[in-house]
């Protein structure tokens, strides 16, 4: 498996508009994209810091994954995402190594990336996302 960099850090938030204001007005970052990912029941906002993105995640459905996360744990870091070359072969390799996969096959995520999650039970408590940009 070939990881190239941290693609983004996903942060669950209750109020996207209010949190964007904090990142822009206090931290001086610029939100460059807002997108709804309907099948994940989430609205996202992205900031770039160096080569790494920060992804804010607001639930559009309290029964969706982010809604449930916030209900259980509150706002905060939700996942760590790595850029990978060859996401399909990475999933096969990880499964062979005994890693529990949330996604057996990649699916479409925000910004048109192919994504797949690894279960935190297999990754020492960190929900881990693999991302591949096949448009590059």
N, C-alpha and C positions, 0 to 999 in steps of 0.2 A: 504494500500500500504506500502510495506517495502523497504525503500531505505537503502543501506548499506554504500555508500561512493560516493564521486565525482569520476566518472569513468574517465572522461577526460574533458579538455577544448579544444574546437575546434577553431583554428585560421586560418582565410583565408589569404593566401599569394599569391603574384604574381609570385614569383620564388622560388620553393621548394629548389633547390640546393643551392641558395644563402642564404636562411633562415636557412637551416640546418647548414651551415657553421657558422652563427651567434650563434645558440644554442650550437654548439659543441665548437667552438674556443673562444667565449666570455663568455658564461655561464657555460661551462664545462660539459654539458650534453652529452649523447651518444644516437644517433639515433639507435634504435634497429630494426626498421622495416619500409620498404617502400612498399606501396601496391596501386594498382589502383582498384578503385571500379567503374566499367564501367557503371552500371545503374545509378549511382549518378554523373557521368561525373566528377570524381575527382581523383587525386592522393594524397595519404596521406603519412605522415612520423610521426613516434611515438617516443616520449621520455618519460622516467619514472622519476618521481620526488616523492620519498616516495611511497605512494599508489596511487598517481594520475598520469595520463598520460597527456601529451600535444600532441595534434593531429594537425599537420600542414596540411592545405588543399589547394592544387593548382588545379584550374579548368583545365580540359582537353577540355572544350567547353565553349566559352564565353557566350553561351545561357543556360548553366547549372546553378544550384543554386549558386555555388560559384562564377562563372563568373559574374552573375548578381549582387551578393552581392558586389563584388569588384568594379564593374562599378558604383554602386549606393553609396556605403559607403567607399570604399577603403579597404586597408588591416586592419585587426584587429580581435578582438574576434567575432566569428560567433555564437557559441553556448556553452551551459553548459550541460554536460551529467552526469546523475546519474545512478549508478548501482542499479538495482531493482531485487527483487526476485518475479517472477510471473508477467511478463510483460503483458500478456493477461488480467489478472484480474485487473491489475493496470489501463489499458486503459479503461476497463468497469467502474471502480470506478471513474476515472477522468471525463469521459463523463457524468456519472450520476451527478457529481458535477458541470456540466456546462462548463467544460474546452473544448475549441475547439481543436480537434485533427487534425494534418496534416496527420498522418497515422492512419487509422481506425484499421489496423492490423499490427503486427510487420513484418519487412522485414530484409533481411540480410545486415549487414554493414561490415565495416572493421574488421579484426581479427576474423571473423566468428560470431560476436555477433548478436543477434536479437535486432533490434532497432526500435524505433518509436519516432516521433517528436510531440511536443505540440506547437500549434500556439502562437507566441509572443503576439497576441492580448489578449490572455487569461492568460498570464504569466508575466504581467507587463513589456512587452517589451523585454523579454529574450527568444530567441529561445531555447527551452529545449528539450533535448533528453533523452529518457529512454533506457538503455542497459541491456540486460540479457545474461549472458554467460551460456548457457545450457550444456556446455561441462565440467563444474566444478562438 
